[in-house]
C-alpha cells in the first residue's frame, strides 16, 4: 500500500452518525483552483463527508467542493452551495460491477465554517 493512502476508519470509531447520500460534486484542489474534477458524494455527517473521484489526492490536502444540485430550499446537503475541508483518509475503490476501476474514495473533514448541521 502506498504511504499516502490510509485505510478507511472503522464505522465504530465515528463521532457523528453518517447518512447515505449520493450527489454529484465539483472537486477543486486548493492548489489548483482554476481546474475542477468530477466527484460523487457517497455519505455525509456533521463532521464531514465521503466521496469518490478519479483524481489523486493525499491525506492533509485542502479541497473545495461545490454541489452540482444546489438548492437553498432543500433539507439535505445540497442546501449548501459549497464545502471546504481537508482529506482525512483515502483508499482505492472499485465497484462490484467494475465501472469505477481506478477510482479513489476519500473522507473529507469540513472546516468549522462549512460544517453541515445534521
C-alpha positions in Angstrom: 0.0 0.0 0.0 1.3 3.5 -0.8 2.4 5.7 2.1 -0.1 8.4 1.2 -3.1 6.1 1.4 -4.7 5.4 4.7 -7.3 2.7 5.5 -10.9 4.0 5.8 -11.8 4.3 9.5 -13.9 1.7 11.1 -17.6 2.7 11.5 -17.4 2.1 15.2 -14.9 5.0 15.6 -17.1 7.7 14.1 -18.1 10.7 16.3 -21.2 11.5 14.2 -23.9 9.4 12.6 -23.5 9.1 8.8 -26.2 9.4 6.3 -26.0 7.8 2.9 -26.5 10.3 0.2 -25.4 10.3 -3.5 -24.9 13.6 -5.3 -22.5 14.9 -8.0 -20.0 17.5 -7.0 -17.2 19.6 -8.5 -13.9 19.0 -6.7 -11.3 21.7 -6.6 -7.8 21.1 -5.2 -6.9 24.3 -3.3 -3.5 24.3 -5.0 -5.3 24.2 -8.5 -8.5 26.1 -8.0 -8.7 27.0 -11.7 -9.4 23.3 -12.6 -12.2 21.2 -11.2 -12.8 17.4 -11.2 -15.9 15.3 -11.0 -16.7 13.7 -7.7 -19.6 11.8 -6.3 -20.7 12.3 -2.6 -21.4 8.9 -1.0 -22.4 9.9 2.5 -22.2 12.8 5.0 -22.4 13.7 8.6 -21.9 16.8 10.9 -18.1 16.4 10.7 -17.5 15.6 7.1 -18.4 13.6 4.0 -17.0 10.8 1.8 -16.7 11.0 -1.9 -15.5 9.1 -5.0 -13.3 10.6 -7.7 -10.7 9.6 -10.2 -8.5 12.5 -9.0 -5.5 11.5 -6.9 -5.4 13.4 -3.5 -3.3 13.0 -0.5 -4.1 13.0 3.2 -4.0 16.5 4.6 -4.7 18.1 1.2 -7.1 21.1 1.2 -10.1 20.8 -1.1 -13.2 22.9 -2.1 -16.4 21.2 -3.1 -19.4 22.6 -5.0 -22.8 20.9 -5.1 -24.0 20.4 -8.7 -27.6 20.1 -7.5 -27.5 23.1 -5.1 -31.0 24.1 -3.8 -31.2 26.6 -1.0 -34.7 25.2 -0.1 -33.6 21.6 0.2 -33.3 19.8 3.6 -30.1 17.8 2.8 -26.5 18.6 2.0 -27.5 20.2 -1.4 -28.9 23.1 0.7 -25.3 24.4 0.9 -23.6 25.5 -2.3 -20.1 24.6 -1.3 -18.0 22.9 1.3 -14.3 23.1 2.1 -12.1 20.9 4.2 -9.2 18.6 4.2 -8.6 15.0 3.2 -8.6 12.8 6.3 -8.3 9.3 4.8 -8.0 7.7 1.4 -8.5 4.3 -0.1 -8.6 2.8 -3.6 -12.1 2.0 -4.7 -13.7 -0.3 -7.3 -17.3 -1.1 -7.6 -18.7 -4.7 -7.8 -19.8 -4.1 -11.4 -16.4 -2.8 -12.4 -17.5 0.6 -13.7 -15.4 2.6 -11.2 -11.9 1.0 -11.6 -9.1 3.3 -10.8 -11.2 5.5 -8.5 -10.5 6.6 -5.0 -12.7 7.1 -2.0 -11.8 9.9 0.4 -13.0 11.1 3.7 -13.2 14.9 3.9 -13.4 16.7 7.2 -15.2 20.1 7.0 -13.6 23.3 8.1 -15.6 24.6 11.1 -17.2 27.4 9.0 -18.6 24.9 6.4 -19.8 22.3 8.9 -23.1 20.8 7.9 -25.7 20.6 10.7 -27.5 17.2 10.5 
